[in-house]
Amino acid sequence: MHKKADIGIFGGSGFYSLIDGVEEIAVSTPYGETSDKIALVKLDDKTIAFLPRHGKRHQFPPHKIPYRANMYAMKELGVEQIIAPTAAGSLKPEIKPGSFVVCDQFVDMTCGREDTYYEGPVVKHIGIAYPYCGRLREKAYEAGVEQGISIHKHGTVVIIQGPRFSTHAESRWFSSMGWDVINMTQYPEVVLARELGICYANIALITDYDAGLEGREDIIPVTEEEVYRVFAENNEKVKKLIFGMIEKMPAKIECGCCNT
């Protein structure tokens, strides 16, 4: 397939379209169908490929998302950089709902997900000590500061299996470990991007305080409805931040993400 896109975007819970009136295409992969058709749109001199990771009807729960197909399709389109907004819960009082966290580390608590392209006979062990693209992370933070939104430059995300939320005890443990936010979809997405040599950055929109936040026993346990409500309220802010990032992203890539 000839190159069709420069930048890829995965939409998270409550984020199912980028703009209206776009071309949509299906991309076949050796790993099955993608979550949905991929929308292509031209923004200035860059072509953007947008894919809602859960599907437009939110038909894929976190542990059933076809992560390998989604990432492979982006690579097939020629995508070299990916912006990945997600909904996330806060594990710290100072990280407030409605703010953003540009994650730089993750802790994987999932199980059984198809999380590599190297299943044999070719075997490769990639380095993932620093999983997120530092260059894209810097662009995200700069755009957020310029737009006057509350944004945290660093953060460790713990990824749980889902689709259920954490128990109070689990959440207390995650918080006590010093981790910052909690999410269900960052793994294996970020690792698959690295295996394919694609620059990848996560922008976590904080939708709630997680259930076991220390010193906040007054917190009402998170609900699906609350997550969707907060994401919907901030949807335009998410899009504005993404567009601000895209303006700052050069066509020529100079970082080590492709050196797996």
C-alpha positions in Angstrom: 0.0 0.0 0.0 1.3 3.5 -0.9 1.8 5.9 1.9 -1.6 7.5 2.8 -1.0 9.1 6.2 1.7 10.8 8.3 0.2 10.9 11.8 -2.1 8.4 13.5 -4.6 9.1 16.3 -6.3 6.5 18.4 -9.5 7.8 20.0 -10.4 6.6 23.5 -13.6 6.2 25.5 -16.0 8.9 24.5 -13.8 10.1 21.6 -15.1 8.4 18.4 -14.5 11.0 15.7 -12.0 13.7 14.9 -13.9 15.9 12.5 -16.9 15.2 10.2 -17.0 14.7 6.5 -13.8 12.6 6.1 -12.8 9.7 3.8 -13.1 6.3 5.6 -11.2 3.2 4.5 -10.8 -0.4 5.6 -7.3 -1.8 5.9 -6.8 -5.5 5.9 -4.1 -7.0 8.2 -2.6 -10.4 9.0 -4.1 -9.9 12.5 -7.7 -9.6 11.5 -9.9 -6.5 11.2 -9.3 -3.2 12.9 -11.7 -1.8 15.5 -13.4 0.2 12.8 -12.8 1.9 9.5 -10.0 4.4 9.5 -10.8 8.1 8.8 -8.3 10.1 6.7 -8.3 13.8 6.9 -5.9 16.5 5.6 -4.7 19.1 8.1 -2.4 21.7 6.5 0.4 19.7 4.9 -0.2 16.5 7.0 -2.6 13.6 6.5 -4.1 12.2 9.7 -5.4 8.7 10.1 -8.0 8.4 12.9 -9.2 5.2 14.5 -11.5 4.8 17.6 -9.8 2.0 19.4 -13.0 0.7 21.0 -15.0 1.1 17.7 -17.5 3.9 16.9 -20.2 2.0 18.9 -17.8 1.2 21.7 -18.2 -2.5 20.8 -14.7 -3.6 22.0 -14.0 -3.8 25.7 -10.4 -3.1 26.7 -9.2 -6.8 26.7 -10.8 -7.5 23.3 -9.5 -4.5 21.3 -7.6 -5.8 18.2 -4.5 -3.9 19.2 -2.2 -5.7 16.7 -4.5 -5.2 13.8 -5.0 -1.5 14.7 -1.3 -0.8 15.0 -0.4 -2.8 11.9 -2.9 -0.9 9.8 -1.4 2.4 10.9 2.0 1.1 9.8 0.5 -0.1 6.5 -0.8 3.5 5.9 2.7 4.9 6.4 2.1 6.4 9.8 5.3 7.2 11.7 3.9 9.1 14.6 0.9 8.3 16.8 -1.0 10.4 19.3 -3.0 8.3 21.7 -5.5 10.1 24.0 -7.1 8.0 26.7 -9.5 8.3 29.6 -7.7 7.7 32.9 -8.3 7.7 36.7 -6.2 9.7 39.1 -4.2 7.9 41.9 -3.0 11.2 43.4 -4.9 14.1 44.9 -2.9 16.7 43.0 -3.9 15.1 39.6 -7.4 16.4 39.3 -10.3 15.4 37.1 -10.3 17.5 33.9 -6.5 17.8 33.8 -4.1 16.0 31.5 -1.1 13.8 32.1 1.6 13.1 29.5 2.7 9.7 30.6 6.3 8.6 30.4 6.2 5.2 32.1 3.7 2.3 32.4 3.2 -0.7 34.7 1.4 -3.6 33.1 -1.2 -5.5 35.2 -3.0 -7.1 32.3 -3.0 -10.7 31.3 -3.5 -12.8 28.2 -3.4 -10.0 25.7 -1.8 -10.6 22.3 1.1 -8.2 22.8 3.8 -8.8 20.3 4.4 -9.4 16.6 7.4 -11.6 17.4 5.8 -15.0 17.9 8.3 -17.0 16.0 10.1 -18.2 14.0 11.5 -14.6 14.2 12.1 -13.7 17.8 13.2 -10.3 19.0 13.5 -8.8 22.5 12.9 -5.0 22.2 14.1 -2.4 24.7 11.2 -0.7 26.4 12.9 1.1 29.4 11.6 4.4 28.1 8.4 3.4 26.2 7.0 6.8 25.2 8.5 9.1 22.6 10.2 11.9 24.4 9.9 14.2 21.4 6.2 13.8 21.1 5.7 14.1 24.8 7.4 17.5 24.7 5.1 18.6 21.9 2.1 17.6 23.9 3.2 19.4 27.0 4.1 22.6 25.1 0.7 22.6 23.4 -1.1 22.2 26.7 0.9 25.0 28.4 0.2 27.3 25.4 -3.5 26.6 25.6 -3.6 27.3 29.3 -4.9 23.8 30.3 -3.8 21.9 33.4 -1.3 19.4 32.2 1.3 17.3 34.0 4.6 16.6 32.1 5.3 13.2 33.7 3.3 10.3 35.0 3.3 6.5 35.4 0.2 4.8 34.2 -0.8 1.4 35.6 -2.8 -0.6 33.1 -5.5 -3.0 34.5 -7.2 -5.7 32.6 -10.8 -4.4 32.7 -13.5 -4.1 31.8 -14.2 -3.9 35.6 -12.8 -1.0 37.7 -10.4 -1.6 40.6 -11.5 -2.6 44.1 -10.7 -0.2 46.9 -7.8 -2.4 48.0 -6.3 -2.6 44.6 -6.6 1.1 44.1 -5.0 1.8 47.5 -2.1 -0.5 46.5 -1.5 1.2 43.1 -1.5 4.6 44.8 0.9 3.4 47.6 3.3 2.3 44.9 3.6 5.9 43.7 1.9 5.4 40.4 0.0 8.4 39.0 -2.9 7.3 36.8 -4.8 4.2 35.9 -6.1 3.0 32.5 -7.2 -0.1 30.7 -5.8 0.3 27.1 -2.3 1.6 27.1 -0.9 -1.9 27.1 0.0 -3.4 24.6 -0.7 -0.4 22.3 2.5 1.4 23.3 4.7 -1.7 23.0 3.3 -2.7 19.6 4.1 0.8 18.3 7.7 0.4 19.5 8.0 -3.0 17.8 7.0 -1.4 14.5 9.3 1.6 15.0 6.4 4.1 15.4 6.8 7.2 17.6 4.0 7.1 20.2 2.7 9.4 22.9 -0.2 9.1 25.3 -2.3 12.0 26.6 -4.4 10.9 29.5 -7.5 12.9 30.3 -8.3 12.5 34.0 -12.0 11.6 34.3 -12.1 10.7 38.0 -10.3 10.0 41.3 -9.8 6.2 41.6 -11.6 4.3 44.3 -8.9 3.9 46.9 -7.2 7.3 46.8 -5.5 7.8 50.2 -7.0 10.5 52.4 -10.1 10.8 50.1 -12.5 8.3 51.7 -15.3 10.7 50.6 -14.8 9.8 47.0 -17.7 8.0 45.3 -16.4 5.0 43.4 -15.9 5.6 39.7 -18.7 4.6 37.3 -18.8 4.1 33.5 -21.4 6.9 33.2 -19.1 9.4 35.1 -16.1 8.6 32.9 -18.2 9.2 29.7 -19.6 12.4 31.1 -16.3 14.0 32.0 -14.7 12.9 28.7 -17.7 14.4 26.7 -17.3 17.6 28.6 -13.7 17.8 27.7 -13.9 16.4 24.2 -13.2 19.7 22.5 -10.3 20.4 24.8 -8.8 17.0 23.8 -9.2 17.8 20.1 -7.7 21.3 20.5 -4.7 19.8 22.3 -4.2 17.2 19.5 -4.4 19.9 16.8 -1.9 22.0 18.7 0.4 19.0 18.8 0.0 18.3 15.1 1.0 21.9 14.3 4.3 21.3 16.2 5.1 17.9 14.7 7.7 18.1 11.9 7.6 15.7 8.9 11.2 14.7 9.5 11.5 12.5 12.6 14.7 12.6 14.6 14.5 10.3 17.6 15.3 6.7 18.5 11.8 5.2 18.5 12.5 3.4 15.2 15.7 1.8 16.5 14.1 -1.3 18.2 
